[in-house]
Amino acid sequence: MALIFCSHCGKQVSDKATTCPHCNAVLQAGQPQVQPQTAQQPFQQNTNATQQSVYVNVPGKQSNGIGTTGLVFAILGIFLGWIPILGWIIWFLGALFSFIGLFKSPRGCAIAGLIISFIWVIVVVFVVGSIGAFSLFS
């Protein structure tokens, strides 16, 4: 038993087979044989079948732009919060963007921005309360 190549798909089949077990093409005795595919020249199939497109869904890296913006504004609010109007606006924007970012995924930067914003508020209330208490007793 010798192996020949199918003229339709190019795979090896027995010379005694009447049909190719891979593509079901009818093999004839005097049919020319197709050489196996090589690395330099890929085998091309001669089929009338419709070609099927394959779409691969590669998950992209997700980001939460508004949550990241809230984190950046919250950090800036820490340093610029002592400037009366500008610091308050930046703090408010940091808290606002972080809160909005909580409703998008991933939430890590939004949570961090919200925590930093509210820690800043606690520090400011403590400092203002301390200054008020010292000025009251002085």
ZADREN-118775 format. One record per residue: residue number from 1; residue in three letters; x, y, z negated of N, C-alpha, C, CB in turn. Coordinates in nm, 2 decimals, padded with zeros to 4 digits. Glycine has a CB too. Example, Ala and Ser with C-alpha at 12.3 -4.5 7.8 and 13.67 -1.06 7.14 Angstrom:
BEGIN
(drenti 1, 'ALA', (01.32, -00.57, -00.78), (01.23, -00.45, -00.78), (01.32, -00.33, -00.78), (01.13, -00.45, -00.90)) (drenti 2, 'SER', (01.28, -00.22, -00.71), (01.37, -00.11, -00.71), (01.29, 00.00, -00.79), (01.41, -00.06, -00.57)) 
! end
This chain:
BEGIN
(drenti 1, 'MET', (00.08, -00.12, 00.00), (00.00, 00.00, 00.00), (00.09, 00.12, 00.00), (-00.10, 00.00, -00.12)) (drenti 2, 'ALA', (00.07, 00.21, 00.10), (00.15, 00.33, 00.11), (00.06, 00.45, 00.08), (00.21, 00.35, 00.25)) (drenti 3, 'LEU', (00.12, 00.56, 00.03), (00.04, 00.68, 00.00), (00.06, 00.78, 00.12), (00.09, 00.74, -00.13)) (drenti 4, 'ILE', (-00.05, 00.83, 00.16), (-00.05, 00.94, 00.26), (-00.12, 01.06, 00.20), (-00.13, 00.89, 00.39)) (drenti 5, 'PHE', (-00.11, 01.17, 00.27), (-00.17, 01.30, 00.22), (-00.30, 01.32, 00.30), (-00.07, 01.41, 00.24)) (drenti 6, 'CYS', (-00.40, 01.37, 00.23), (-00.53, 01.40, 00.28), (-00.51, 01.53, 00.37), (-00.63, 01.43, 00.17)) (drenti 7, 'SER', (-00.57, 01.52, 00.49), (-00.55, 01.64, 00.58), (-00.65, 01.75, 00.54), (-00.59, 01.59, 00.72)) (drenti 8, 'HIS', (-00.73, 01.73, 00.45), (-00.83, 01.83, 00.40), (-00.78, 01.90, 00.28), (-00.96, 01.77, 00.38)) (drenti 9, 'CYS', (-00.74, 01.83, 00.17), (-00.70, 01.89, 00.05), (-00.55, 01.88, 00.02), (-00.77, 01.83, -00.07)) (drenti 10, 'GLY', (-00.47, 01.79, 00.09), (-00.33, 01.78, 00.08), (-00.29, 01.69, -00.04), (-00.28, 01.91, 00.06)) (drenti 11, 'LYS', (-00.38, 01.63, -00.11), (-00.34, 01.54, -00.22), (-00.31, 01.40, -00.17), (-00.45, 01.54, -00.33)) (drenti 12, 'GLN', (-00.23, 01.32, -00.25), (-00.20, 01.19, -00.21), (-00.31, 01.09, -00.23), (-00.08, 01.14, -00.29)) (drenti 13, 'VAL', (-00.34, 01.01, -00.12), (-00.44, 00.91, -00.13), (-00.38, 00.78, -00.07), (-00.57, 00.95, -00.05)) (drenti 14, 'SER', (-00.45, 00.67, -00.10), (-00.40, 00.54, -00.04), (-00.43, 00.54, 00.11), (-00.47, 00.42, -00.11)) (drenti 15, 'ASP', (-00.34, 00.47, 00.18), (-00.36, 00.46, 00.33), (-00.48, 00.36, 00.36), (-00.24, 00.41, 00.40)) (drenti 16, 'LYS', (-00.53, 00.29, 00.26), (-00.64, 00.20, 00.28), (-00.77, 00.27, 00.25), (-00.62, 00.08, 00.19)) (drenti 17, 'ALA', (-00.77, 00.38, 00.19), (-00.90, 00.45, 00.15), (-00.96, 00.51, 00.28), (-00.87, 00.57, 00.05)) (drenti 18, 'THR', (-01.10, 00.51, 00.28), (-01.17, 00.56, 00.39), (-01.21, 00.71, 00.36), (-01.30, 00.48, 00.42)) (drenti 19, 'THR', (-01.22, 00.74, 00.23), (-01.25, 00.88, 00.20), (-01.15, 00.93, 00.09), (-01.40, 00.90, 00.15)) (drenti 20, 'CYS', (-01.13, 01.05, 00.08), (-01.04, 01.11, -00.02), (-01.11, 01.11, -00.15), (-00.99, 01.25, 00.02)) (drenti 21, 'PRO', (-01.06, 01.06, -00.26), (-01.12, 01.06, -00.39), (-01.13, 01.20, -00.45), (-01.06, 00.96, -00.48)) (drenti 22, 'HIS', (-01.05, 01.29, -00.40), (-01.04, 01.43, -00.46), (-01.14, 01.52, -00.39), (-00.90, 01.48, -00.44)) (drenti 23, 'CYS', (-01.15, 01.52, -00.26), (-01.24, 01.61, -00.19), (-01.35, 01.55, -00.11), (-01.16, 01.70, -00.10)) (drenti 24, 'ASN', (-01.35, 01.41, -00.11), (-01.45, 01.33, -00.04), (-01.45, 01.35, 00.11), (-01.59, 01.37, -00.09)) (drenti 25, 'ALA', (-01.34, 01.40, 00.17), (-01.32, 01.41, 00.31), (-01.31, 01.27, 00.37), (-01.21, 01.50, 00.35)) (drenti 26, 'VAL', (-01.36, 01.25, 00.49), (-01.35, 01.12, 00.56), (-01.21, 01.11, 00.62), (-01.46, 01.10, 00.67)) (drenti 27, 'LEU', (-01.14, 01.00, 00.58), (-01.00, 00.98, 00.64), (-01.01, 00.89, 00.76), (-00.91, 00.92, 00.53)) (drenti 28, 'GLN', (-00.94, 00.93, 00.86), (-00.94, 00.85, 00.99), (-00.80, 00.80, 01.01), (-00.98, 00.93, 01.11)) (drenti 29, 'ALA', (-00.79, 00.68, 01.07), (-00.66, 00.61, 01.09), (-00.56, 00.70, 01.16), (-00.69, 00.48, 01.16)) (drenti 30, 'GLY', (-00.59, 00.76, 01.27), (-00.50, 00.83, 01.35), (-00.49, 00.98, 01.31), (-00.53, 00.82, 01.49)) (drenti 31, 'GLN', (-00.53, 01.02, 01.20), (-00.54, 01.16, 01.16), (-00.40, 01.21, 01.12), (-00.64, 01.18, 01.04)) (drenti 32, 'PRO', (-00.36, 01.33, 01.16), (-00.22, 01.37, 01.11), (-00.22, 01.40, 00.96), (-00.19, 01.50, 01.19)) (drenti 33, 'GLN', (-00.11, 01.38, 00.90), (-00.10, 01.39, 00.76), (-00.04, 01.53, 00.73), (-00.01, 01.28, 00.70)) (drenti 34, 'VAL', (-00.09, 01.59, 00.63), (-00.04, 01.72, 00.58), (00.07, 01.70, 00.48), (-00.16, 01.81, 00.52)) (drenti 35, 'GLN', (00.18, 01.77, 00.50), (00.29, 01.76, 00.40), (00.25, 01.82, 00.27), (00.42, 01.83, 00.46)) (drenti 36, 'PRO', (00.31, 01.77, 00.16), (00.27, 01.83, 00.03), (00.32, 01.97, 00.02), (00.34, 01.74, -00.08)) (drenti 37, 'GLN', (00.25, 02.04, -00.07), (00.28, 02.18, -00.09), (00.42, 02.20, -00.15), (00.18, 02.25, -00.17)) (drenti 38, 'THR', (00.49, 02.31, -00.11), (00.62, 02.34, -00.16), (00.62, 02.47, -00.23), (00.73, 02.34, -00.05)) (drenti 39, 'ALA', (00.72, 02.50, -00.30), (00.73, 02.63, -00.38), (00.74, 02.75, -00.28), (00.85, 02.63, -00.47)) (drenti 40, 'GLN', (00.80, 02.73, -00.17), (00.81, 02.84, -00.07), (00.68, 02.87, 00.00), (00.93, 02.81, 00.02)) (drenti 41, 'GLN', (00.61, 02.77, 00.03), (00.49, 02.79, 00.11), (00.37, 02.71, 00.05), (00.51, 02.74, 00.26)) (drenti 42, 'PRO', (00.28, 02.79, -00.02), (00.17, 02.72, -00.09), (00.08, 02.66, 00.01), (00.10, 02.82, -00.18)) (drenti 43, 'PHE', (00.01, 02.55, -00.03), (-00.08, 02.48, 00.05), (-00.21, 02.56, 00.06), (-00.12, 02.34, -00.01)) (drenti 44, 'GLN', (-00.27, 02.57, 00.18), (-00.39, 02.64, 00.21), (-00.50, 02.54, 00.25), (-00.37, 02.75, 00.31)) (drenti 45, 'GLN', (-00.61, 02.55, 00.18), (-00.72, 02.46, 00.20), (-00.80, 02.51, 00.32), (-00.80, 02.44, 00.08)) (drenti 46, 'ASN', (-00.84, 02.42, 00.40), (-00.93, 02.45, 00.51), (-01.07, 02.40, 00.47), (-00.89, 02.39, 00.65)) (drenti 47, 'THR', (-01.15, 02.49, 00.40), (-01.28, 02.45, 00.35), (-01.38, 02.55, 00.40), (-01.28, 02.43, 00.20)) (drenti 48, 'ASN', (-01.50, 02.50, 00.40), (-01.61, 02.59, 00.44), (-01.69, 02.63, 00.31), (-01.71, 02.53, 00.54)) (drenti 49, 'ALA', (-01.64, 02.59, 00.20), (-01.70, 02.62, 00.07), (-01.69, 02.76, 00.03), (-01.65, 02.53, -00.05)) (drenti 50, 'THR', (-01.79, 02.81, -00.04), (-01.78, 02.95, -00.08), (-01.67, 02.97, -00.19), (-01.92, 03.00, -00.13)) (drenti 51, 'GLN', (-01.60, 03.08, -00.19), (-01.50, 03.10, -00.29), (-01.57, 03.16, -00.41), (-01.39, 03.19, -00.24)) (drenti 52, 'GLN', (-01.52, 03.12, -00.53), (-01.58, 03.17, -00.65), (-01.48, 03.26, -00.72), (-01.62, 03.05, -00.74)) (drenti 53, 'SER', (-01.53, 03.38, -00.77), (-01.44, 03.47, -00.84), (-01.44, 03.44, -00.99), (-01.49, 03.62, -00.82)) (drenti 54, 'VAL', (-01.33, 03.44, -01.05), (-01.32, 03.42, -01.19), (-01.28, 03.55, -01.26), (-01.21, 03.30, -01.22)) (drenti 55, 'TYR', (-01.36, 03.59, -01.35), (-01.34, 03.71, -01.43), (-01.29, 03.67, -01.57), (-01.46, 03.80, -01.43)) (drenti 56, 'VAL', (-01.18, 03.72, -01.61), (-01.13, 03.69, -01.74), (-01.15, 03.81, -01.83), (-00.98, 03.65, -01.74)) (drenti 57, 'ASN', (-01.22, 03.79, -01.94), (-01.25, 03.90, -02.03), (-01.14, 03.91, -02.13), (-01.39, 03.88, -02.09)) (drenti 58, 'VAL', (-01.05, 04.00, -02.11), (-00.94, 04.02, -02.20), (-00.98, 04.14, -02.30), (-00.80, 04.06, -02.13)) (drenti 59, 'PRO', (-00.99, 04.10, -02.43), (-01.03, 04.21, -02.52), (-00.93, 04.31, -02.53), (-01.07, 04.15, -02.66)) (drenti 60, 'GLY', (-00.97, 04.44, -02.51), (-00.87, 04.55, -02.53), (-00.86, 04.59, -02.67), (-00.92, 04.67, -02.44)) (drenti 61, 'LYS', (-00.76, 04.67, -02.70), (-00.74, 04.71, -02.83), (-00.84, 04.82, -02.87), (-00.59, 04.76, -02.85)) (drenti 62, 'GLN', (-00.92, 04.79, -02.97), (-01.02, 04.88, -03.01), (-00.96, 04.99, -03.09), (-01.13, 04.81, -03.08)) (drenti 63, 'SER', (-01.02, 05.11, -03.07), (-00.98, 05.22, -03.16), (-01.10, 05.31, -03.19), (-00.87, 05.31, -03.09)) (drenti 64, 'ASN', (-01.09, 05.37, -03.30), (-01.20, 05.46, -03.35), (-01.14, 05.60, -03.35), (-01.25, 05.41, -03.49)) (drenti 65, 'GLY', (-01.16, 05.67, -03.24), (-01.10, 05.80, -03.22), (-01.15, 05.90, -03.32), (-01.12, 05.85, -03.09)) (drenti 66, 'ILE', (-01.28, 05.90, -03.35), (-01.34, 06.00, -03.44), (-01.30, 05.97, -03.58), (-01.49, 06.00, -03.43)) (drenti 67, 'GLY', (-01.29, 05.84, -03.62), (-01.24, 05.80, -03.75), (-01.09, 05.84, -03.77), (-01.25, 05.65, -03.78)) (drenti 68, 'THR', (-01.01, 05.83, -03.67), (-00.87, 05.87, -03.68), (-00.86, 06.02, -03.69), (-00.79, 05.82, -03.55)) (drenti 69, 'THR', (-00.95, 06.09, -03.61), (-00.95, 06.24, -03.63), (-00.99, 06.28, -03.77), (-01.05, 06.30, -03.52)) (drenti 70, 'GLY', (-01.08, 06.21, -03.83), (-01.12, 06.24, -03.96), (-01.01, 06.22, -04.06), (-01.24, 06.16, -04.00)) (drenti 71, 'LEU', (-00.93, 06.11, -04.04), (-00.81, 06.09, -04.13), (-00.71, 06.20, -04.11), (-00.75, 05.95, -04.09)) (drenti 72, 'VAL', (-00.68, 06.24, -03.99), (-00.58, 06.35, -03.97), (-00.63, 06.48, -04.03), (-00.56, 06.37, -03.81)) (drenti 73, 'PHE', (-00.76, 06.51, -04.01), (-00.81, 06.63, -04.07), (-00.81, 06.62, -04.23), (-00.95, 06.66, -04.02)) (drenti 74, 'ALA', (-00.83, 06.51, -04.28), (-00.83, 06.49, -04.43), (-00.69, 06.51, -04.48), (-00.88, 06.35, -04.47)) (drenti 75, 'ILE', (-00.59, 06.46, -04.41), (-00.45, 06.47, -04.45), (-00.41, 06.62, -04.44), (-00.36, 06.38, -04.37)) (drenti 76, 'LEU', (-00.45, 06.68, -04.33), (-00.42, 06.83, -04.31), (-00.49, 06.91, -04.42), (-00.47, 06.88, -04.17)) (drenti 77, 'GLY', (-00.61, 06.86, -04.46), (-00.69, 06.93, -04.56), (-00.62, 06.93, -04.70), (-00.82, 06.87, -04.58)) (drenti 78, 'ILE', (-00.54, 06.83, -04.72), (-00.46, 06.83, -04.85), (-00.36, 06.94, -04.85), (-00.39, 06.69, -04.86)) (drenti 79, 'PHE', (-00.29, 06.96, -04.74), (-00.18, 07.06, -04.73), (-00.24, 07.20, -04.71), (-00.08, 07.02, -04.63)) (drenti 80, 'LEU', (-00.34, 07.21, -04.63), (-00.40, 07.34, -04.60), (-00.52, 07.38, -04.69), (-00.43, 07.35, -04.46)) (drenti 81, 'GLY', (-00.56, 07.29, -04.78), (-00.67, 07.32, -04.86), (-00.66, 07.43, -04.95), (-00.71, 07.19, -04.94)) (drenti 82, 'TRP', (-00.54, 07.48, -04.98), (-00.52, 07.59, -05.07), (-00.54, 07.72, -05.00), (-00.39, 07.58, -05.14)) (drenti 83, 'ILE', (-00.55, 07.72, -04.87), (-00.58, 07.84, -04.80), (-00.73, 07.86, -04.79), (-00.52, 07.84, -04.65)) (drenti 84, 'PRO', (-00.78, 07.97, -04.85), (-00.93, 07.97, -04.88), (-01.02, 07.93, -04.77), (-00.96, 08.11, -04.91)) (drenti 85, 'ILE', (-01.03, 07.99, -04.66), (-01.14, 07.96, -04.56), (-01.09, 07.85, -04.47), (-01.18, 08.08, -04.47)) (drenti 86, 'LEU', (-00.97, 07.86, -04.41), (-00.91, 07.76, -04.32), (-00.91, 07.62, -04.38), (-00.78, 07.80, -04.27)) (drenti 87, 'GLY', (-00.86, 07.61, -04.50), (-00.85, 07.48, -04.57), (-00.99, 07.42, -04.59), (-00.78, 07.50, -04.70)) (drenti 88, 'TRP', (-01.09, 07.50, -04.63), (-01.22, 07.44, -04.65), (-01.28, 07.39, -04.52), (-01.31, 07.55, -04.71)) (drenti 89, 'ILE', (-01.26, 07.46, -04.41), (-01.31, 07.42, -04.28), (-01.25, 07.29, -04.24), (-01.29, 07.53, -04.17)) (drenti 90, 'ILE', (-01.11, 07.28, -04.26), (-01.04, 07.16, -04.22), (-01.09, 07.04, -04.31), (-00.89, 07.18, -04.23)) (drenti 91, 'TRP', (-01.10, 07.07, -04.44), (-01.15, 06.96, -04.53), (-01.29, 06.91, -04.48), (-01.15, 07.01, -04.67)) (drenti 92, 'PHE', (-01.38, 07.01, -04.45), (-01.52, 06.97, -04.41), (-01.52, 06.89, -04.29), (-01.60, 07.10, -04.40)) (drenti 93, 'LEU', (-01.43, 06.93, -04.19), (-01.43, 06.86, -04.06), (-01.37, 06.72, -04.09), (-01.34, 06.93, -03.96)) (drenti 94, 'GLY', (-01.27, 06.70, -04.17), (-01.22, 06.57, -04.20), (-01.32, 06.48, -04.27), (-01.10, 06.59, -04.30)) (drenti 95, 'ALA', (-01.40, 06.54, -04.36), (-01.50, 06.45, -04.43), (-01.61, 06.42, -04.33), (-01.56, 06.53, -04.55)) (drenti 96, 'LEU', (-01.65, 06.51, -04.24), (-01.75, 06.49, -04.14), (-01.71, 06.39, -04.04), (-01.79, 06.62, -04.07)) (drenti 97, 'PHE', (-01.60, 06.40, -03.98), (-01.55, 06.31, -03.88), (-01.53, 06.17, -03.94), (-01.42, 06.36, -03.81)) (drenti 98, 'SER', (-01.48, 06.16, -04.06), (-01.46, 06.03, -04.13), (-01.59, 05.97, -04.16), (-01.38, 06.05, -04.26)) (drenti 99, 'PHE', (-01.69, 06.04, -04.20), (-01.83, 05.99, -04.22), (-01.89, 05.93, -04.09), (-01.92, 06.09, -04.28)) (drenti 100, 'ILE', (-01.87, 06.01, -03.98), (-01.93, 05.96, -03.85), (-01.85, 05.84, -03.81), (-01.92, 06.08, -03.75)) (drenti 101, 'GLY', (-01.72, 05.84, -03.83), (-01.64, 05.72, -03.79), (-01.67, 05.59, -03.86), (-01.49, 05.75, -03.81)) (drenti 102, 'LEU', (-01.74, 05.60, -03.98), (-01.78, 05.48, -04.05), (-01.88, 05.40, -03.97), (-01.84, 05.52, -04.18)) (drenti 103, 'PHE', (-01.95, 05.46, -03.87), (-02.05, 05.38, -03.80), (-01.99, 05.32, -03.67), (-02.16, 05.47, -03.76)) (drenti 104, 'LYS', (-01.86, 05.33, -03.65), (-01.79, 05.27, -03.53), (-01.69, 05.17, -03.58), (-01.73, 05.38, -03.44)) (drenti 105, 'SER', (-01.65, 05.08, -03.49), (-01.55, 04.98, -03.53), (-01.42, 05.01, -03.46), (-01.60, 04.84, -03.50)) (drenti 106, 'PRO', (-01.31, 04.99, -03.52), (-01.27, 04.96, -03.66), (-01.29, 05.08, -03.75), (-01.13, 04.90, -03.66)) (drenti 107, 'ARG', (-01.31, 05.05, -03.88), (-01.35, 05.15, -03.97), (-01.23, 05.20, -04.06), (-01.46, 05.11, -04.05)) (drenti 108, 'GLY', (-01.12, 05.13, -04.05), (-01.01, 05.16, -04.15), (-00.97, 05.30, -04.16), (-00.89, 05.08, -04.11)) (drenti 109, 'CYS', (-00.94, 05.37, -04.05), (-00.90, 05.51, -04.06), (-01.02, 05.60, -04.11), (-00.86, 05.56, -03.92)) (drenti 110, 'ALA', (-01.14, 05.57, -04.08), (-01.25, 05.65, -04.12), (-01.27, 05.63, -04.27), (-01.38, 05.60, -04.05)) (drenti 111, 'ILE', (-01.25, 05.51, -04.33), (-01.26, 05.49, -04.47), (-01.15, 05.57, -04.54), (-01.26, 05.34, -04.50)) (drenti 112, 'ALA', (-01.03, 05.56, -04.49), (-00.92, 05.62, -04.55), (-00.94, 05.78, -04.55), (-00.79, 05.59, -04.48)) (drenti 113, 'GLY', (-00.99, 05.83, -04.44), (-01.01, 05.97, -04.43), (-01.12, 06.02, -04.53), (-01.05, 06.01, -04.29)) (drenti 114, 'LEU', (-01.22, 05.94, -04.54), (-01.33, 05.97, -04.64), (-01.28, 05.97, -04.78), (-01.45, 05.88, -04.62)) (drenti 115, 'ILE', (-01.20, 05.87, -04.82), (-01.15, 05.86, -04.95), (-01.05, 05.98, -04.98), (-01.07, 05.73, -04.97)) (drenti 116, 'ILE', (-00.96, 06.01, -04.88), (-00.87, 06.12, -04.90), (-00.95, 06.25, -04.92), (-00.78, 06.13, -04.79)) (drenti 117, 'SER', (-01.06, 06.27, -04.84), (-01.14, 06.39, -04.85), (-01.20, 06.41, -04.98), (-01.25, 06.39, -04.74)) (drenti 118, 'PHE', (-01.25, 06.30, -05.04), (-01.32, 06.31, -05.17), (-01.22, 06.32, -05.28), (-01.41, 06.19, -05.19)) (drenti 119, 'ILE', (-01.10, 06.26, -05.27), (-01.00, 06.28, -05.37), (-00.96, 06.42, -05.37), (-00.88, 06.18, -05.34)) (drenti 120, 'TRP', (-00.95, 06.48, -05.26), (-00.91, 06.63, -05.25), (-01.02, 06.71, -05.32), (-00.90, 06.67, -05.10)) (drenti 121, 'VAL', (-01.14, 06.68, -05.30), (-01.25, 06.75, -05.37), (-01.24, 06.74, -05.52), (-01.39, 06.70, -05.32)) (drenti 122, 'ILE', (-01.21, 06.61, -05.57), (-01.20, 06.59, -05.71), (-01.08, 06.67, -05.77), (-01.18, 06.44, -05.74)) (drenti 123, 'VAL', (-00.97, 06.67, -05.70), (-00.85, 06.75, -05.74), (-00.88, 06.90, -05.75), (-00.73, 06.73, -05.65)) (drenti 124, 'VAL', (-00.95, 06.95, -05.64), (-00.98, 07.09, -05.64), (-01.08, 07.13, -05.75), (-01.05, 07.13, -05.50)) (drenti 125, 'VAL', (-01.18, 07.05, -05.78), (-01.27, 07.07, -05.89), (-01.20, 07.07, -06.02), (-01.39, 06.97, -05.89)) (drenti 126, 'PHE', (-01.10, 06.97, -06.04), (-01.03, 06.97, -06.16), (-00.94, 07.09, -06.18), (-00.94, 06.84, -06.16)) (drenti 127, 'VAL', (-00.87, 07.13, -06.07), (-00.78, 07.25, -06.08), (-00.86, 07.37, -06.11), (-00.70, 07.27, -05.95)) (drenti 128, 'VAL', (-00.97, 07.39, -06.04), (-01.06, 07.51, -06.06), (-01.12, 07.51, -06.20), (-01.17, 07.52, -05.95)) (drenti 129, 'GLY', (-01.16, 07.39, -06.25), (-01.21, 07.38, -06.38), (-01.10, 07.41, -06.49), (-01.27, 07.25, -06.41)) (drenti 130, 'SER', (-00.98, 07.37, -06.46), (-00.87, 07.39, -06.56), (-00.84, 07.54, -06.56), (-00.75, 07.31, -06.52)) (drenti 131, 'ILE', (-00.83, 07.60, -06.45), (-00.80, 07.75, -06.44), (-00.91, 07.82, -06.51), (-00.79, 07.80, -06.29)) (drenti 132, 'GLY', (-01.04, 07.78, -06.49), (-01.15, 07.85, -06.56), (-01.15, 07.83, -06.71), (-01.28, 07.80, -06.51)) (drenti 133, 'ALA', (-01.11, 07.71, -06.75), (-01.10, 07.68, -06.90), (-00.99, 07.76, -06.96), (-01.08, 07.53, -06.92)) (drenti 134, 'PHE', (-00.87, 07.77, -06.90), (-00.76, 07.85, -06.95), (-00.79, 08.00, -06.95), (-00.63, 07.82, -06.87)) (drenti 135, 'SER', (-00.86, 08.05, -06.85), (-00.89, 08.19, -06.85), (-01.00, 08.22, -06.95), (-00.94, 08.23, -06.71)) (drenti 136, 'LEU', (-01.08, 08.13, -06.99), (-01.19, 08.15, -07.08), (-01.13, 08.16, -07.22), (-01.30, 08.04, -07.07)) (drenti 137, 'PHE', (-01.03, 08.07, -07.25), (-00.98, 08.07, -07.39), (-00.86, 08.17, -07.40), (-00.93, 07.93, -07.42)) (drenti 138, 'SER', (-00.82, 08.24, -07.30), (-00.71, 08.33, -07.31), (-00.76, 08.47, -07.35), (-00.63, 08.34, -07.19)) 
! end
